Amino acid sequence: MSIRTAKKLRKNTLRKRTAVSEILIRADGRIFAHNITPAMARVLSGLDPSNEAMSRRAATIF
Amino acid sequence: MTGIAPPIRPPAQRLRPTVARERAPQAYALLADCRLCAHDCGVNRLAGKTGLCHAGTAARFFSAQTEVSDELELIPTFAIALSGCDLRCDFCITGASSWNVRAGGSLDAVTMAALARTALRNGARTIMVLGGEPTIHLPAALELVSFLPSTAKLIWKTNAHGSASARDLLDGLFDVWVADFKFGNDDCARRLARVSDYTRIVGENLLWANTHSRLIVRHLLMPGHTDCCWRPIAEWLAAHLPGVKVNLRAGFWPAWQAQRHTEFRSPLETSEEDRAFRWARELDLNLIA
């Protein structure tokens, strides 16, 4: 494989990967999340602004 | 043994990639008689044999992204999750990938290091290597470290079920160990994760990690296991690692095969959570978020 082909392959591999978070909303209204990205933290913080821990995660500069 | 964080040996940060590069072939050679984790299988992974984790010689990853789910002092972290694990926790939140060494994409150390450097440039404070369980992919993890910036703050996120030989090869390479202490007794460990002699092995790993790195211990509260699991863990931490940072998590999620266990069909009761945190305070544990 040429260096050029290898670089192209690598670039394509990177493009294919997108960030993933998962959330679970229970019947009692509680929201669980894991693999929280900064963008997801902002969404979750918006859903419950009183959640101080999530606000701090959402405030992470990224 | 004191839980007060001891002075970490001189960082020798400039040498870390070099040390990792030197150790990677040693780790690879150990695959011929694999005893990287405490299952102590002794299989020859170089010859295509596999042990309980099913890992071969090549590592794969199922996630590599910047996250803010971890401890506040570590985030944002660029988290690299390697596929496969040596434990079989029925409630594993990433069970499909953590139990499957073939999940995700092939790990190329150079490419992954480039992604990590980009994340650092964009504001990530740390790089976390996790799984599954990264210990079973020690050669690949060391190769990855050899390509990471020498000044990056590296986190080793582990189930604390590694062997002494794995610890030796990891010594001095990661700034922080984030280690799970999942079960407070061996019966629950056997039933929920199919692992024996669990508490002794985890204890040994935690004591080692506390003297060779910065240590954060995590425990995920499980419905119905506050008394049998969290209580003895809390007492052990208070007795053996006083002052160690503890992240007590209450976000149990009935994932993967959790439904196989009747106690996991209900969420964690608020009363259980309250009791767990009360014990932690009574035992003067150093809780962090």
Interface residues (C-beta under 8 A of the other chain):
Chain A: R10 T13 L14 R17 A19 V20 L24 R26 D28 R30 F32 A33 H34 N35 I36 T37 P38 A41 A53 R56 R57 A58 T60 I61 F62
Chain B: S63 A64 Q65 T66 E67 V68 S69 L72 I75 P76 A79 I93 T94 G105 D108 T111 L115 N122 G123 A124 G251 W253 P267 A289
